[in-house]
Amino acid sequence: MEVGKVKSKKIGKPALQKNALGFWAIVGQTIAFTAPLASVVTSLTGAAFYAGGALPLAIIISVISGIIWVNTPFQYSSKIAAAGGFYRFTREAIGPKYGIFDGLVYLLFEYTILANTTLFFAGVLLPGILSAFFGITAPKFLWIPILIVFVLLFTMLPYFGIKPSVKYSLIGALLEVTILVILGASIIILAGPHNTTAVFSLKFSPGIAPLFEGVVLGTFLMTGASGAVYLGEETKMPKKNIKKAMVVSFVISGLVFLLTAYAFTIGQGPTKMGHFATSLIPGLILANRYLGLPFLIVIIVLLFNSIFVSMVAPLNVLGRIGYAFSRDNVFSSWFSKIHPKYKTPSNTILFMGVTSIIASVIAGLIFGPLYGYLFLITVAGLALFAGHIMSDFALPFLFKRLNELKVMWHIIFPSISLIILVLGIYYSVYPPAFPYMQASITTGVILLVILGFTYYISPRFHAHTEEITQSEVGSK
């Protein structure tokens, strides 16, 4: 079967809205998925914990690693545009069982990203801000009702249509990038003689292994570019615009991360990054120190918006993955319902949003909000790495079948990416520590369950169809 030319099976049924999204809308989706402001003032802390004063060096290497990472979805998107994203990619490359397993692993990643970020917002970030800047100690379990309200609010935007959600994401992303450039440039200017290029060398690195762990976390921050691949059925000229959007968003995010990593390291002091890394909200502390309370308030407002937007992006993705699986009879037909007015997979979006509340609250109650967040984000990272390893492995098989195999783009780059990801998984779980070991065991158990489900569902999938619907393949 030639990719992109398939037989229609479901003519007349509601489908996703075609040609709803242009190039810049997709850029908004990808940058929002990366959530640069939220990542910089919070998650960049993890990379700093390992890389220390060599954080800017780690981020430069992460950008290079990210280029190799993005090559895989970039290559797939030149041939396939579908709501299933990586499920559809690897299914075309190797076969249904492989595609279903890979798609479910990516679904696990997106789902835990949703759950861990809402838990971080309600249980860690908000109490941290109240305590650090306003001297208010939040009641112990106040984070639970806050989390519930927060999830219900951001679930509404993807439910009511793809256009308003990605437009909102684009505006939010541009505001985030602007405020980060202002913050980074201001700290660099105000730091004056403390600026140094030594932070781009090993001088302030605690060692090669910790530096590499910082690189792994830095690369994780830049994976949002691949979030565009799930909007292929709703994008104008998807095989052109999705590739361009991935490149543009990656360049913007990479430059912003590099600028702020350097600014934070200089602002804190290369030899004092240990204290930086142990702060829950180090980016906000530096913003207050260098630019004062008014600017801090602006950043906090935009940070809340950044987290809100960053939840809309994965929920859009989850809606499309669930819809694609349901349409192919992998999931119940209930998940493929398209809202007659808003043209969104409304049932799937509601299901993913509401049930993520349960996952977040359970993790928060078992481990506490902070360690529950670390538990969930470790599961998300391991799932992402595992899914991308499978996608890297499958890439050359697709292009070999199409007689378009190129050694550099389809073998060498994916192989390098695969090796980096294997090392990333290793450094994510070793040495064993709480709650990372618990997260790795949980991930392993879930992957076994996914594997069993894949083999159980495959006969039903084959009985349903060996082909996809015409609506799943985007036009050139």
Secondary structure by P-SEA (a helix, b strand, c coil): ccccbbbbccccccccccccccaaaaaaaaaaaaaaaaaaaccccccccccccaaaaaaaaaaaaaaaaaaaaaaaaaccccccaaaaaaaacccaaaaaaaaaaaaaaaaaaaaaaaaaaaccaaaaaaaacccccccccaaaaaaaaaaaaaaaaaaacaaaaaaaaaaaaaaaaaaaaaaaaaaaaaaccccccccccccccccaaaaaaaaaaaaaaaccccccccccccccccccaaaaaaaaaaaaaaaaaaaaaaaaaaaacccaaaaaaacccaaaaaaaacccaaaaaaaaaaaaaaaaaaaaaaaaaaaaaaaaaaaaccccccccccccccccaaaaaaaaaaaaaaaaaaaaaaccaaaaaaaaaaaaaaaaaaaaaaaaaaaaaaaaaacccccccccaaaaaaaaaaaaaaaaacccccaaaaaaaaaaaaaaaaaaaaaaaaaaaaaaacccccccccccc
